[in-house]
Amino acid sequence: MEQKDRQRIVSVLTAQIEPTGSMRFGKIRQVFQEEGIDPAVFGGQRPKRFIMDNFPEFIIEGSNGMETISMAKLTPNQRQMLADGIQREIDRVGLMWCASVPELMRQRGLPEWRTLVRPGENLIAWLKRSFPEFCHGMKNGGAAIFSLDAGEAGDQLSPDEAELKQQAAPLQRIVLNFVLIPMSLPLLRQFQRLCGSELRMVALRSLCVRRIGRYLLGETGGVLDDSAARTSRLAVPLERETPKGQHIYCVLAANTRKDVPVPWYLDGLCYPGQEDEKGYGRWLCQTFGLPNEETEQGRPSAPFPPDGADLLERAAQGSCSLGEVLTGFEAPDLLDSAVMLGQTETVRA
């Protein structure tokens, strides 16, 4: 098999697998036919043996016609083992050179990194994609991995940042197994605008770790739980306020990344009533009944429009029409509210 044929097969299978994470292996001949790949490429082998012998980038699971094919990846334990090794090296010398990661993986008996990358992806891109909890950058012309706690590639921490880091340190491991805090410039800029300061990622991460860690240990409450909704979310008060006194929350969304096996993902920051891009400020008010802290010239803004449950209750009392209830609400949301209030027959009608 020529290298160009191999690259073509890797590209085709990756495109089929990535949308859902796996593909029924029985489809492989059909996929090859649709993509114009000559069946002679199997060289007389059965497709399953052909893939297992020639493509360590993929794993085949199952048996008796129920096999699936998926991208090879580190197991949660393997990923944690590698992350711990990287962090220990960072703690020792301040960084981990990317070029040293393959040897670290070999010493720990982990899969060869080339079997884990996507088509066209090199070692540096794979590390950046697979370990977003670290800062990835350059040092003296070489690619390296730094701790987010080190600020901008080892810059000196401010007194405020250093204090926050010290407070968060004992809780870091338990929290980072619960929520992914990405190295995200938009998230950092959002934090800085809300706080009215130039605190860096280390401050945001430390605030989140400290607050979420205390919650996980049962030392404090205040976390707003909407995890049973169709779109699962949690809201955690950061114990920080904007310059106008508005209370800042971090919003955790359900993590859908299969290569980072933690249940939650830090998706945004807001205060109750804020008209943010993702609608989290409105969600805090409508879901949990928090006071609307959006202000205009020192006065509270107008309240949000009533939600479906509120309108259904008014309709039941005769203070508004069913037409008002139906305007502006999707049927599933309206039905959920109707079930709570015993008004399903009215809505279905």
C-alpha positions as a printed Julia matrix, in Angstrom:
349×3 Matrix{Float64}:
   0.0     0.0    0.0
   1.4     3.37  -1.01
   1.64    6.22   1.48
  -0.84    8.33  -0.48
  -3.41    5.5   -0.27
  -2.84    5.2    3.44
  -3.31    8.94   3.98
  -6.48    8.86   1.9
  -7.96    6.04   4.0
  -7.09    7.8    7.27
  -8.73   11.0    6.01
 -11.91    9.23   4.86
 -12.36    7.2    8.04
 -11.66   10.21  10.26
 -14.33   12.24   8.45
 -16.84    9.42   8.98
 -15.99    8.89  12.67
 -15.61   12.44  14.01
 -19.27   13.61  13.9
 -20.47   10.91  16.34
 -17.22    9.48  17.72
 -17.55    6.09  16.04
 -18.83    4.28  12.93
 -20.35    0.84  12.49
 -17.5    -1.21  11.07
 -19.83   -3.08   8.7
 -20.14    0.12   6.65
 -16.46    0.22   5.73
 -16.78   -1.42   2.3
 -19.68    0.9    1.43
 -17.7     3.95   2.55
 -14.67    2.9    0.52
 -16.87    2.41  -2.55
 -18.55    5.81  -2.14
 -15.16    7.5   -1.77
 -13.65    5.72  -4.77
 -11.13    3.62  -2.82
 -10.23    0.45  -4.74
 -11.16   -2.72  -2.74
  -7.88   -4.2   -3.98
  -6.2    -2.09  -1.3
  -7.16   -4.8    1.23
  -4.55   -7.05  -0.41
  -6.58  -10.2    0.19
  -7.06   -9.48   3.91
 -10.4    -9.19   5.63
 -11.23   -5.49   6.31
 -10.96   -5.91  10.09
  -7.49   -7.46   9.95
  -6.42   -4.92   7.32
  -7.33   -1.98   9.57
  -5.86   -3.53  12.72
  -2.55   -4.35  11.02
  -2.05   -1.08   9.16
  -3.86    1.69  11.01
  -2.99    2.12  14.7
  -4.83    5.47  14.5
  -8.08    3.52  14.87
  -9.47    0.99  17.31
 -12.12   -1.64  16.58
 -14.39   -2.74  19.41
 -17.16   -5.33  19.61
 -17.66   -8.67  17.87
 -20.1   -10.87  15.93
 -21.06   -8.22  13.4
 -21.56   -5.51  16.04
 -18.09   -3.98  15.72
 -17.51   -0.23  15.74
 -14.45    1.72  14.65
 -13.3     4.87  16.41
 -10.24    7.07  16.72
  -7.51    5.73  18.97
  -7.27    7.89  22.08
  -5.91    7.87  25.57
  -8.15    6.36  28.19
  -9.12    8.69  31.07
  -6.51    7.02  33.28
  -3.83    7.27  30.6
  -4.64   10.92  29.98
  -4.44   11.69  33.69
  -1.13    9.84  33.91
   0.34   11.98  31.13
  -1.12   15.21  32.53
   0.38   14.4   35.94
   3.76   13.76  34.33
   3.63   17.07  32.47
   2.62   18.93  35.63
   5.45   17.34  37.65
   7.99   18.49  35.07
   6.49   21.99  35.11
   6.68   22.04  38.9
  10.32   20.97  38.7
  11.71   23.33  36.04
   8.85   25.69  35.13
   7.88   24.16  31.78
   7.64   20.96  29.78
   9.28   20.95  26.36
   6.91   19.46  23.77
   9.82   17.5   22.28
  10.16   15.65  25.61
   6.56   14.43  25.71
   7.07   11.37  23.42
   9.79   10.04  25.74
   7.56   10.67  28.76
   4.8     8.67  27.06
   7.19    5.85  26.22
   8.43    5.66  29.84
   4.84    5.35  31.08
   3.86    2.71  28.54
   1.4     4.99  26.74
   0.46    4.72  23.04
   2.8     6.32  20.52
   1.64    9.89  19.91
   1.47    9.47  16.12
  -1.36    6.98  16.57
  -3.45    9.6   18.4
  -3.26   12.61  16.09
  -5.75   13.67  13.44
  -4.79   13.9    9.76
  -2.41   16.81   9.23
  -1.9    17.3   12.98
   1.59   17.41  14.49
   2.72   16.77  18.07
   2.34   20.41  19.16
  -1.21   20.71  17.75
  -2.24   17.4   19.35
  -0.94   18.47  22.77
  -2.72   21.81  22.52
  -6.01   20.13  21.56
  -5.75   17.32  24.1
  -4.56   19.3   27.12
  -6.34   22.68  27.15
  -5.86   22.93  30.91
  -2.24   23.96  30.23
  -0.81   27.06  28.56
   0.92   26.25  25.26
   3.52   28.64  23.88
   7.14   29.24  22.9
  10.3    29.61  24.96
  13.61   30.55  23.32
  12.23   29.4   19.97
  11.04   26.01  21.21
   7.48   24.79  21.77
   6.69   24.28  25.45
   3.85   23.66  27.87
   3.39   25.87  30.92
   1.02   25.81  33.85
  -1.82   28.32  33.63
  -0.78   29.29  37.14
   2.49   30.63  35.75
   0.77   33.58  34.09
   2.1    34.46  30.65
   4.82   31.86  30.12
   6.49   32.4   33.47
   5.87   36.12  34.05
   6.01   37.37  37.63
   2.64   37.13  39.38
   1.1    40.23  40.91
   0.48   40.14  44.7
  -3.27   39.62  44.09
  -2.63   36.79  41.62
  -0.1    35.14  43.94
  -2.56   35.24  46.85
  -5.36   33.73  44.76
  -3.04   31.0   43.51
  -1.98   30.1   47.05
  -5.59   29.87  48.22
  -6.57   27.63  45.29
  -3.56   25.29  45.31
  -4.92   22.69  47.83
  -8.17   22.35  45.83
  -6.75   22.24  42.31
  -6.66   18.48  41.71
 -10.23   17.78  42.85
 -11.65   20.69  40.85
  -9.8    19.97  37.58
 -11.25   16.46  37.64
 -14.69   18.06  37.8
 -14.51   20.99  35.35
 -12.37   21.93  32.36
 -11.13   25.53  32.6
  -9.87   26.25  29.08
  -7.03   28.6   28.15
  -9.41   30.93  26.33
  -8.55   34.53  25.44
 -12.24   35.51  24.92
 -13.08   34.09  28.36
 -10.19   36.0   29.91
 -11.23   39.27  28.25
 -14.79   38.75  29.49
 -13.46   38.28  33.02
 -11.31   41.41  32.81
 -14.19   43.54  31.53
 -16.48   42.35  34.31
 -13.89   42.89  37.05
 -12.64   46.18  35.61
  -9.05   45.03  36.08
  -6.15   43.44  34.2
  -6.03   40.25  36.28
  -4.8    37.34  34.18
  -5.89   33.77  33.57
  -4.25   32.62  36.8
  -6.67   34.84  38.73
  -9.76   33.53  36.93
  -8.65   29.93  37.29
  -7.81   30.39  40.97
 -11.13   32.05  41.73
 -13.01   29.21  40.04
 -10.92   26.51  41.7
 -11.32   28.05  45.15
 -15.09   28.52  44.89
 -15.92   25.21  43.16
 -13.54   23.31  45.43
 -15.26   24.59  48.56
 -18.59   23.53  47.07
 -17.35   20.03  46.21
 -16.0    19.6   49.73
 -19.34   20.65  51.22
 -17.91   23.76  52.84
 -20.29   26.18  51.12
 -23.47   26.26  49.05
 -24.76   28.83  46.62
 -24.23   26.81  43.44
 -27.28   27.07  41.18
 -28.08   23.67  39.66
 -29.95   23.36  36.36
 -28.34   20.05  35.43
 -31.69   18.28  34.94
 -32.71   20.62  32.11
 -32.4    19.69  28.44
 -29.3    21.92  28.33
 -27.47   21.09  31.56
 -25.81   24.01  33.35
 -24.48   25.03  36.75
 -23.87   28.58  37.95
 -21.19   29.23  40.56
 -20.88   32.61  42.32
 -17.26   33.75  42.13
 -17.48   35.99  45.21
 -16.38   38.86  42.98
 -18.36   41.9   41.89
 -18.21   44.31  38.98
 -17.29   47.93  39.73
 -21.07   48.59  39.89
 -21.59   45.92  42.55
 -23.07   43.25  40.27
 -22.39   39.67  41.39
 -20.28   37.65  38.94
 -21.12   34.0   38.26
 -19.21   31.45  36.22
 -21.46   29.21  34.14
 -20.54   25.56  33.67
 -21.97   23.68  30.69
 -21.97   19.91  30.23
 -18.66   18.91  28.66
 -19.15   17.13  25.33
 -15.46   16.58  24.56
 -14.77   12.86  24.69
 -11.0    13.4   24.76
 -11.22   15.43  28.01
 -13.16   13.18  30.42
 -14.54   15.67  32.95
 -18.28   16.34  33.4
 -18.3    20.16  33.13
 -16.76   22.94  31.06
 -16.36   26.62  32.02
 -18.43   28.24  29.27
 -18.92   31.83  30.33
 -19.14   34.56  32.96
 -21.99   36.94  33.68
 -24.02   38.72  36.33
 -27.78   38.26  36.76
 -29.66   40.22  34.13
 -26.65   40.87  31.91
 -27.48   40.9   28.22
 -24.52   38.67  27.33
 -24.08   36.91  24.0
 -25.04   33.45  25.3
 -28.03   34.65  27.3
 -26.66   33.44  30.62
 -27.56   36.63  32.5
 -31.19   36.26  31.45
 -31.09   32.53  32.27
 -29.99   33.27  35.87
 -32.99   35.53  36.39
 -35.63   33.45  34.64
 -34.54   30.05  35.97
 -33.55   30.89  39.53
 -35.47   34.11  40.17
 -32.34   36.16  40.9
 -32.78   39.94  40.97
 -32.0    41.61  37.66
 -28.74   43.46  38.29
 -28.51   45.09  34.88
 -28.5    48.83  35.48
 -28.85   51.92  33.38
 -27.75   55.23  34.91
 -28.01   53.67  38.36
 -31.6    52.41  37.96
 -32.64   48.76  37.58
 -33.53   47.88  34.01
 -36.99   46.75  32.98
 -37.81   43.19  34.11
 -37.49   40.37  31.63
 -40.66   39.26  29.83
 -42.55   36.58  31.82
 -41.69   33.01  31.01
 -44.1    30.26  29.94
 -44.98   29.13  33.46
 -45.82   32.71  34.54
 -48.07   33.29  31.53
 -49.84   29.96  31.95
 -50.59   30.81  35.56
 -52.0    34.18  34.5
 -54.11   32.51  31.81
 -55.52   30.08  34.37
 -56.48   33.06  36.53
 -58.07   34.83  33.55
 -55.67   37.78  33.63
 -54.28   37.17  30.12
 -55.38   35.37  26.97
 -54.15   32.02  25.67
 -52.87   33.9   22.6
 -50.46   35.81  24.8
 -49.27   32.53  26.28
 -48.53   31.0   22.89
 -46.72   34.04  21.48
 -42.93   33.76  21.57
 -42.53   30.37  23.24
 -41.48   27.08  21.7
 -43.89   24.21  22.2
 -41.55   21.97  24.28
 -40.79   24.79  26.73
 -44.46   25.68  27.0
 -45.45   22.07  27.59
 -42.86   21.71  30.35
 -44.39   24.7   32.1
 -47.89   23.36  31.54
 -47.03   20.04  33.2
 -45.83   21.89  36.31
 -49.06   23.87  36.51
 -51.53   21.19  35.46
 -52.51   23.1   32.34
 -51.58   20.49  29.71
 -55.11   20.17  28.35
 -55.32   23.92  27.76
 -52.0    23.97  25.87
 -52.74   20.88  23.8
 -56.03   22.44  22.79
